[in-house]
Amino acid sequence: MPFPASRNAMRKHYNPHWGELTPDRPGDAVDKQFVVTIEYSTMRYDEEYLTITAATAEEAEHRARQEFRDEHSSDDEIDSVSVREQDA
């Protein structure tokens, strides 16, 4: 059976979502927005909120740390980082 017909038959008779991308399979993750809070100190304590688009919270934290390093001096030391998924 050729491709479109076989896909349509699988969706009709077995699983209506057969062949669609799902976020629970590696490589099929859907990007979400995360709010990352970075607490840092120089001569004083401060915090910064970044909105990062990433597939996972770990990736969001990594991207936020990199963005923070790119925008701040090397004297700014990260004290802690917290990540939460942004409400829709």
N, C-alpha and C positions, 0 to 999 in steps of 0.2 A: 504494500500500500504506500503510495507517495506521501511525502512529508505533511502537507497541510491536511490531507484526509486522515492520516494516522493520528495526528494531534487532535483533530476535531472528534474523531471516534473515541479516543481516550477520555477527552473531556465530557463527551456525551454519556458514555457508558460507565466510567469508573470514577474520575475525579474532575470536577469542573475547573480546578485550578492547575491541572497537570501541565508541566513545562514552564510554569511561571517562576520568576525569581522570588526567592524567599529569604528574609534576613537571617534565618537560623542556619543557613548553609554557608560555609566559608566562601568568600569571594562574591557573595550575593548581598552583602550588607547594604542597607539603605542609610544614607547620611541623615543625621539628625543634628539639631542644634543643642549645644551644651553651654551653660554659663559656668565659667571657670573663675574662681576667686583665688587670687595670688596675694598672699601676705608677704611683705618684704620689709627689710629695714636697711637704712643707710645710717644717717645720724639720727633719724627718727623712724617711728613705726608708721606704716601706711599699708593700704590694700588697694587692689585694682581689680575691676570686673571686666572680663573679656567674653564676648560671644564667639564661640568657635563652632564651625560645622565639621563634623567628623562622624565616622561610622560607630565608634565605641568611645566610652568614657576615657579609656587609657590613651587612645589616639588624641582625644581632645586635650587631655592634660599635657601630652608631649608637644602638641602644636602650640598650646598656650605658653608653655615654658620657653619654647623657641622664639615665639613672638615677643615675649617679655625680654629675653636676652637681646634681641635685635633692637629694641627700643630704649633700653636702659643702660646706664653705665656699668662697668664691670665691678664697681664698688657696691652695687645693690645686691643684697643677698636674699634669696628666697627662703622664707621661714616655713611656710606651709602652702599647700595647694588643695583646694576642694573643688570637686566637679559635681554638677547636678544637671540632669536633662532639663532643658527649657520647656516650660508649660506651653502647650499648643494654643 
